[in-house]
Amino acid sequence: MEEVHTTTGDGEAGLRRALRPRHLRMIALGGIIGASLFVGSGAVVHTVGPAAVLSYVIGGLLVVFVMRMLGEMAAAQPALGSFMEYARESLGGWAGFTVGWLYWYYWVGIVAFEAVVGAQILQKWVPGVPQWAFSLVLMLALTATNLVSVRSFGEAEYWLASVKVACITVFLVVGTLYVVGLWPDSTGSVTHIADDGFLAKGGFAVVHGVVIVVFSYFGAEIVTIAAAESREPAKAIATATVTVVWRVLLFFVGSVTLLVMITPWERVPHDGTSPFAAAFDRFGIPGAETIMNVVVLTAVVSVLNSGLYIASRMLFALREHGWAPRWTGDTRRGVPWKGILLSTVLGYVTVVMSFVSPDRVFYFIINSAGAVALFLYGIIALSQLRMRTRLEREAPEKLKLRMWLHPWLSWATFVCVLAVLVSMAVVDDTRSQLWLSLISLAGFLAAYAVIVRRRAGRA
């Protein structure tokens, strides 16, 4: 099938609409399912107890509402840059500039972080090779994939995400059979979820858990950016935001529920070992740890792949308004290759910092983007409230996908986002992330003020 070219405002060759519906479905799924579920869920269970299930439900519903609002805007007005563009139109240039650059900054840090995690996994198999070499190989491989074409990115993400989805599906099926006593040598373990009381660590622990798990869902919004490179953006976005997010919620909540049923919650691994590996081992599946290491590595590579893609597309969208260097939008074979390389180079710098200054520079880079998800969710909610009012007045026929119980649920979502931010200030584990993220937010707001002043001076 011939690829369709889009063009930028100045007539230069732009991006290609080469992503197919199956790519977008897996991009939406793969954008969320990562090491935070396969490994990090154990730490959440250890912190919250069996009620971690509630934390995942509450955090998941918050993301579902945000995605519904984003889906409403994207289906009515598909745009490269997605929420960055809606924030600019609805709230002003400051919102678009700040959200766009914060999002790019977040993904550059995540790319480096995942490269380090992937290197640690590979070093277990080949201990003689230094971690930095594995990080370099992973970064180079995924940079090449993104540079070839958007279709190569889509295909790579499709198969990488398929591995993760297949693993979770098998776990859900086998885990259900195990807890009801239908799996060989199992006697049923449904009651484990309440052995010490469902709220074994108290009610506030659930709130603590929400603060942690809400970031596990971050990445679902990727599909609204990628959809701009599909043939039918509005249709693709509507499908993804309606169906895929609910499936992801099922994967997270269903998996965690089974984890605390299969193993008493106090014994769920939380020291960096995958609780899924421990569960598969209980099922009697040989090589459980090796299998899960492969799956986790796949998840890491998937996030690397998506991270480079999204970072480059956000730069492409930012330069349309003169907020990023013009050359970052230069395309070759339909991909913004200079934007990809810039994001990769800064990713390399961050990886180097993980070895040279892990407790200072690397710590600051990773944690100063820790609350970006919540900043983004809050901006999306406010943008949807403003945009919905305008569309109902000027073009109601464009509202093909609508937010539920508007405007009450939109406002409720915004208030919940604020509540989670306040909770971050209370919880010891996340307090530093909030303050460092506020510093990065202030930095980008200051940068926007400088740009506005310079443009006014030239006018």
N, C-alpha and C positions, 0 to 999 in steps of 0.2 A: 504494500500500500504506500502510495506516495506521501511523503511528509509535507505538511503545510507549514509555510513560513509565516511568522508574524514579523512586523517591523516596528522599529522604534519611531519616535516622533520625528526624527531627522532623516528618515528614509534609509537608514543603515539596515543591513540584514540583522534580523533579530532572532528570537527563539523559535524553535520548531514544535509544532503541536504533534508530537510523536508518541505520547503516553496513551496507552489503551486503558479501558475500564478495569481490566484485571490487574494492571500495574497499580492503578490508584487504590484499588481495594487493599492490596498488600502493602502499599506505602502507608495507608492509614493504620493498618494493623501493626506493621513493623515499626512505625514511628513511636509507638507506645511501649510495645513489649520488648524489654531489654534486660540487662543484668539486674536492674532494680527489682524486678519480679523474681527472677531465677535465683538470685543471691540475697538481695536486700530484704525480701519478705520475711526472712528468718529473724532479722533484727527488729522488725516491726512487731512480730509475734512476741518476741522476748520483752519488748518494751510495754506492750499493751495487754498481752495475755490473749485468751480466746476471743475477746471483744475486738481484736484486730480486724475481724470480719466487718464490724460496724464502721471502723475507721475507713476501710476500703470502700464500703457502700457509700458513706457520706462524701468522701473525696471523689469517688467516681461520679456520683450524681451531680456534684458541683461542675465537673468537667463536661458532663452530658449537657447541662444547661448552657454552659459557655459555648459548646460546639453547636448547639441549636441556634443560639443567637448569631454566631459566626456564619452558620449555614444559611440563615435568613438573608443576611447581607450579601454573602457570596453568590447565592442563587439569583438574587435580584440584580446584582451588579458584579459579575466576575471580573477580577482585576489582579494583575501581577502585583505581588506585594501584599495582597489580601488585607489582613487586619491593619497593616501599616497604612495602606491607602484609605481604608474606612476611617481610621483615626484622624488622618489628615483632613479628610472632607468634613467629618462630623465635629471634631474638637479643635482643629487648627493645626498649623504646621508644626508647632512644638510637640504635639502628641505623635504625629507621624514620624518626625525625625527621631524622637527619643525612643519610641517603641521599636522602630526599624533598626537603629544602631544597637540598642540593648539586646535585641533578638540575635543579631549577627554576632555580637560579643559573646553571648551565651553559647552559641553553637561552636564557635571557634574554641572556646574553653572545653566544651564537651568532646569535641574531636580529639583534642590532646589528651584529655582524661581517659577516654576509651582506648586510645592508642597505648597508653601506659598499662591499663588493665589487660588488654589483649596480649601485650608483651609478657606480662606476668604469667599468663596462662601458657603461652608458648614456651616460656623458659622452664616450666615444669616438665615438658616433654624433651626439650633440648637444653639441658642446664649449662652447657659450655658456652652458649652464645649470650652476650650481654643484653640486657633489656632494651637499651637504647637502639640496638641494631634491629630488634624485632619491631619496635615502635616505628622506626624508619621504613622498614619493609611494608608494614601495614599502611602507613600514610601514603607511600609511593603507589602502592597497588590501587588504593581507592581513588587517589588523584587521577591515575590513568583511566580508571573506569568512568569517572565523571567527565574527563576531557574528550573521550571518544565521541559520545553523542548522548542526548537525553534518553534515547532508546536503550543504550547500554546501561545507563543508570537504572532505568526502569526494570530491565530484565534482571540485573544483579539484585536489586531490592526485592523483586518478586520471589526469587528463589531463596534468598537469605531469610526473608520473612516467612516463607513456606516452611522452612525447617523449624522455626520457633512455634508457628501455629500448630504444626504436626505434633511437636513435643507436648504442648499444652493439651491438645485434643486427646492424645493417648493417655496423658496423666489424668484428665477428667474422667475418661471412660474407665480405666483400670482402677483409679482411686475410688470411684463410686462403687464398683464391684467389690473392692476390698472392704470398705467401711460397712457395707450391708451384708458382708459374710459370704459373697458369691465367688470370691477369688480363691484359688487353691491355697489351703493352709491358713485361711483367714477365718476369724470367728466373729467379725463385726466389731466396729469401734466407734460408732456414731456418738456414743456418750462421752468420749474423750473431751468433747468441746465444752463440757460443763463439769468436769471432774472436780475442779476447785472453785466452781462458780464461774459463770460466764464473764462477770466483771471482776475477775480475780485481782486486778490491780487498780480497781476503782474507776469511777466515771470520768475523772479528768484525764486518765490515761487514754481514753478514746479520743479526746480532743488533741492530746499530744500526738497520737497516731495519725490523725487527719493532717496535722502540720507536716508530718513526714511523708505520708503516702501521696498527697496531692501532687508532689513533684514527679512521682512515678508515672502519672498519667500524662505528663507533659510530652508533647510530640504529636498528638492527634491533629493539631491544627496544620501540620505539614501538608496534608492532602489539599487544603484550600489554596495553597500556594502552587503545588504541583499541578492542580487541575487547570491552571492557566496554560499549560503545555499539553492539554488534551484536546480532542476535536469538539467535544461538547462540554465545556466547563460547567455550565449551570446544572446540567443533568448529572454530571459526575459528582459535583459537590452535594447535591441533594441526596443522592444515593449514599454517599460516604457518611454524611453527618446524621442520616436517619438510621442506617443499619449497622455500619461498622463500629461505631462507638458503643452501641449496646452489646455487640459481640465482645468487644474488649472488656467492658465492665463485667460480663459473664466470665471471661477468662480470669480476670484478677480476683473477683469475689469468690468465684467457684473454686479456684485453685487454693486460695488461702483458707477457705472453709474446710476443704479436704485435708489440708496440711495439719490443722489443729484437731481433726478427727482421726487421722491416721496415726499421729504421734502425740502423746501428752505434750501440751504447749511448752512446759519447762524443758523438754528434751529436743525441741525443734532447733537444729543447728543455727547459730547466729554469729559465728566467729569468722565469717568469710567463706565457709563451706556451704554449698547449695542445699537448702532443705529439700529440694526436689530430688537430689541425688540420694539423700537419706531415705526418702519415701520410696523411690524405685528399688533401693536396696531391700527395703522391707517387703516389697512385692516379690522378691526373689529373682529379679532381673539381673543377669550377670553383667559386669562391667558398668554398673550404674554411674559411678563417679566419672569414668572416662566419657561415657555418653553425654553426661551433663556438662562436662568441660567443653566438649565439642559444641554443644548447643549454646553455652554461654559465649564461647568465642564467636560463633555465628551471630549472636545478638550484638556483640561488640562491633564486629565488622559491619553489620547492618546499620548501626547508629553512626559509625564513621562515614559510611556511604551517604546516608541521609543528611548528616551534618554538613559535609562539604557541599552537597547539592543546595541545601536551604541557605547556607551562608552566601553562596555565590548569587543565588536568585534575589536575596534580600539586597545585596549590593547593587544588582542590576536595577531593582525597583527604586532604590534610594537615589541613584544617579539620574533617574528620569526627572527628579526635582532639583538637581544640582546639589544634592546633599552628600554625594560620594564622588570621588574623582571620575571624570568623564570616561577615562580609559577602562574602568572596571566593567563597562558595558560592551566592550569589544567582543564580538562573537566570531566563532569559527566552527563550522559544521553545526551551527545552531546552538552552541553552548558558550556562555560568557567565560572564556578560558582565562582571561586575566583576573577576573573576580575569583575564580577557583584557585588560581595560583597564589593570589594574595592571601586568601583564607588559609591555604595550606602552609604558606611560609610562616604566618603568625602561629599556626598550629605547631610547626617545628620549634619555634622559639619557646612556646609554652611547654612542649615536651622536654626541651633542654632544661628549662627552669625546674621541671619535676625532679631532675637529678642534681642540678647545681644548687638550687635554693628551694627545696620542697616545703620548708616550714615558713617561708616568707613570700616570695614572689608567686610560686605555684599555688600556695594556699590562698593568697589574695585573689588571684585570677579566678580560681574555681569558686570560691565562696562569695566573691563580689557579684556573681551572676546568680546566686542561689535563689533569690526571690523574684527573678525576672518573670517566672511563670505567673505569679500572683499579680505583678504589675500589669502584665499583658492581659490577664483575665479581667481585671478591673477596667482597663481601657476598652476592651471589647464590649463589656456590658454598657458602659457609658456611650460608646459609639453606636451601639444598636438602638438604644433609647432615642438618641437624636436622629439617627437615620430613619428609623421606623416612622417617626412623626413626619419627616419630610416626604417619605415615599407615600404615606397614606394621603397626604395633601396633594402631591404632584403626579404620582404614577402608581396608584394602588394595584394596577394589573401586574406589576413586577413582583409583588409579594406572593410568589408561588409556594414558598416555604415560610411558615410563620412560627415565631416563638410562642410557646404555650403561655396562657394566662398573662399576656402582656397588658400593662407594664409591671404588674406586681411581682411576677417571678423574676423578671430582669433586675428589678431593684433588690429583691431578696438575695439574688446571686451576688450582686455587688456588695451588699452588706456582709454576706458570708466571706467574701474575699477579704474585706477589711478585718473581719473577726480573726481569720487565719493569720493575717499579718500581725495583728496585735498579739496573738498567741505565740508567734515566733519570738516576740520580745520577751515573753514570759518563760519559754522553754529554753533551758540551758544549751541544749544541743544545737539549736537553730538561731540563737540570739546574734551570734557573730555574723552569720549569713545575712540577716536582715540589715544590720548596721553597715556592713561592707557593700551590700546591694544598694542601699540608700546613697552611699558615697558614689557609686558608679552612676546611679540615676542623676544625682546632682551634677556630676561631671558632664554628662551628655546634655542636660538642660543648659548648663553654662556654655557648652560648645554651640548650641543652637542660638543662644543669645548673641554670641560673638558673630556668627554667620549673618544673622539678621542685621546687626549693627553695620557690618561691612557692606552689605548690599544696600542699605539705606545711604551709606556714605558715598557709594558709587552712583546712586540714582540722581 
